[in-house]
């Protein structure tokens, strides 16, 4: 695989030194630059190709979130911060992971593995001449609906039926939620409750034991909670 080009952005010298050491220990990573403030990092991003930001949050001039807001097409982000308060906001901006200082090399490697998986998928899509859309043909009563898999926000189980929820419509069909769990792409979909499978591309928040998907709050089952929180990068 082509190396993952990283940019470190952190106002603390010790943090930059540690991250630089961690990056050098991983042969799949290439350090593009190491910046002490977001304004310098923005200039680097204008001039160099970067796949992955290792980004602090509380910094002078701009916070990590404010820096991201200035970028039209930001790289993938792993937040590295001493503050746990921003974990949910970090997920809302689709960060790959949220590392709470001080973190170990092992924890850093886990975060990079997540980024590597996403970057490989991005590169495959970019190299494809025509990205194929994946559809489900769903029968509701006597009518068939052609639903793009990527448009399914969540699937709700109701005994022997399921209801597909998309931003545009809801479709109910005779189907097994358990069977769907094994068929939907695991990169995006996860069982979060005995009655719900969620597309995490549509998750916009977490409140207590509920995920916000579209305009609904869906319960997280006790047996699924640990996996869900790990997927969100919360409490990991």
N, C-alpha and C positions, 0 to 999 in steps of 0.2 A: 504493500500500500504506500502511496505517496505520503510523505511526512505531513503531520498536522502543524501548521504554522501558528505559533502562540504569541500573544502580546500580554505582558504583565503590566497592570496599572494599579499601583498602591503607593500611598504617600509615606509609608513607614519603611525605612531602610532594612530593618531586620526581616520584615515580611517579604520584601523584594529579594533579599539574599536567599531566604529559605525556598521561595518559589523557584528561583533560578536553579538552585541545587536540585529540587525535585524534577524540574523539567529536564535537566541534563542527565538524570538517572533513567529517563524513559526514551529509548531509541526511536520511538514513533513520533516524538515531539521535536520541533525545531523552534528555537526562541528567536523571534523576529526583532524584538526590542523589549526594554524594561523601562517604564515611565513612572515618574514620581507624581505626576498630576494628569488629570483628564485632558487638559488642553493640549499638552504635548502628544498624548495618545491619539487624539483626533487628527493631528497632523500626520502622525505615522500611518494611520488608517487611510489617509488620502493618498499616500505615496506607496504603500506596501500592501501586498495581499496577506490577509490574516484570516485564519479559519476559526480561531478560538481565543476569546478574551478571558483572562484570569483577572477578575475585576473586583476591587474593593468598593465599598459603598460610601462610607463617610470619608470624604476628602475635601481639601480646600477648593474653592472656585466652583466646582460642580460635584454633585454626588454621582455615584455610579449610575443611578437611574436617570439622572438628568443628562449625563453623557450619552446614554443609549438613545434618549429621545432626540438627540441632535443628528443621529445616524439614519440615513434613508434605508440602508440595507445592512444592519449590524451583523457581525459574526455570531456564532454560538457563544454563549456566556456561561462561565462558572463563577459564581460570586464567592469571594473569599473575604470574610468579615468577622469582626469581634462581636457583632450584634445579632441576636436571634430574632429581634423584633420584625425584621423585614422578610422573613422566610416566605410568607404567603405572597407578598408583593413580588418577590423574586420568581415564584412560580407563575404568577399572572403575566409576567413579561417573558414567559417561556424559557427561563434559564435552564440549562442542562442539569445543574446541581447547585447546592448552597452549602458551602463549607464554612463551618464555624471555627474560628481561630481559638486555640491552637489545634491544628488538625495533623494527623499522621501522614506519612508517605502512603501507607495502605489506603487510607480514606481518599487521598488525592488520586491514587491510581484507579479507584472505583469510579470517581467522577470522570476521569479521562476516558475510561472504558465506555461510559455512556455517550460522551461526546464523539468518540471514535465511531460508534455505531451510527449515530445521526449523520456524521460527515460522510461516511461511506455511502449511506442512502442518498444523500444530496448529490454526491459525485456520480453515482450510477444514474440518477435522474437526469443530471446535466449532460451526461454522455449518451443518453438515449435519443435517438432521432425523433421518436414520437412516443411520448409517455401514454401508456394505455390506461384508460379508466376501467376500474373494476366495478361491476354492477351486481346487484341481486335482483332476480325476478321474483317478486313477492305476490302471492295470490290472496286477494281479499274478496271474499264471497265469489263472484263470478268474473272478477276483473283482475288483471295482472298489472302490477306497478313495477316500473324499472327504477330502482333506487341506487344511486352511487354510494358505494361503501364509505367513501370519505365524507359523505353528507350525513351519515347516521350519527346523531349526537349521543343517543343512548337507546337501549332496547329494554323494554319492560316486560317481565314475565307475568302471565296471568293463567295459572294452571296449564292447560294444554295449548294456550295461545300466547303469542307475544305481540307487543305493539312497538313498531319502529318509530322513533321520534327524530325528525329532521327539522331544520329551521323553517321549512316550508309546509310540512304536512305530517300527519300521523297515519300509519297504516297498520291494521291489525291482521294477523294471519295465524293459521294453524302451524305451530312450529315448537321446537324444543329449545329452551334457553341454554341448556347444557350443551346441546349439539352446536348451537351458534357460537358458544364460548370457544369451542375448539376450531371453528371455521373462520371467525373474524381475525384479522391480523393483530397479533399480540403486541406489535410495536405501538399500536394506538389504543386497542381495546383491552379492558380488564373487567372481570367480575368484581363488583364492589359490595354486592348484597345478594341474597338468595333470589331477589326479584329484579336485579338490574345489572346490565353490562353497560359500561360507559366508555365513550370515545374521549380520551384525555385531551385531544385537541380542542374539545369544547368546554373543558373545565375552566371556570373563571374564578373560583374561590373555594374556600373551606371554612365552615363555621361549625364548631363542635364536632358532632358526628355526622355532618352532612356536607355533601359536595354540591356546589352550584354549577348546574349545567343548563345552558340556555337560560330560561327565567325560572327554573325549578330547583328546589333543594332536594337532593336524593339521599336517603339514609345509607350509611356505611355499616355493613354487618360486622359483628364482633370478630368473626373468624377471618374477615378480609381486611380489618383496619390496619394491621401492621404492614401488609403489602401495599396498601393504598398510600399510607404515609411515606413509605420508602419511595414509592413512585413519584410522590410530590416533592421528595427531598426534605421532608419535615421530620425533625426528631431523629435523623439518621446518624 
